[in-house]
């Protein structure tokens, strides 16, 4: 019961909560953009297929790096 009380008392400040939500939003944006580029048939930029896939994979990997950093800074 005492560990529950410690967790209950330890609340995030509004600034930290806002930055956490912003970080989740940016993770979602990069991830969705990467997935969209992979499956978008008529991609507006004139890229070869292999470069388009490489760019999309780079975006997805970058989004997961941001997500891991976000979770580590949250503890």
SVG drawing of the C-alpha trace seen along z (x, -y; Angstrom):
<svg xmlns="http://www.w3.org/2000/svg" viewBox="-2 -23 20 25">
<polyline fill="none" stroke="black" stroke-width="0.4" points="0.0,0.0 2.9,-2.4 4.3,-2.0 0.8,-2.9 0.9,-6.1 4.3,-7.0 3.2,-6.6 0.0,-8.5 1.9,-11.5 4.5,-11.5 2.5,-13.3 4.0,-14.9 4.1,-18.7 1.9,-20.1 5.0,-20.9 6.3,-17.4 2.9,-16.0 2.7,-18.3 6.1,-17.4 5.3,-13.7 2.1,-14.1 4.0,-16.1 6.7,-13.4 4.0,-10.7 2.5,-12.8 5.8,-13.2 6.5,-9.5 3.1,-8.8 3.7,-11.3 7.1,-9.9 5.8,-6.3 2.7,-7.1 4.6,-9.0 7.1,-6.1 4.3,-3.6 2.4,-5.9 5.5,-6.3 5.9,-2.5 2.3,-1.9 1.7,-5.0 1.6,-4.0 1.7,-7.5 4.3,-9.1 4.6,-12.8 8.4,-12.9 10.3,-11.4 12.3,-8.7 13.2,-5.2 11.3,-2.5 14.4,-1.3 15.2,-4.9 11.6,-5.4 11.6,-2.3 15.0,-3.2 13.6,-6.7 10.5,-5.1 12.5,-2.6 14.7,-5.5 11.6,-7.4 10.2,-4.3 13.6,-3.6 13.9,-7.3 10.4,-7.2 11.3,-4.2 14.5,-5.9 12.4,-8.9 9.9,-6.7 12.7,-4.9 14.2,-8.2 10.8,-9.5 10.2,-6.5 13.6,-6.6 13.3,-10.3 9.9,-9.8 11.1,-7.6"/>
</svg>
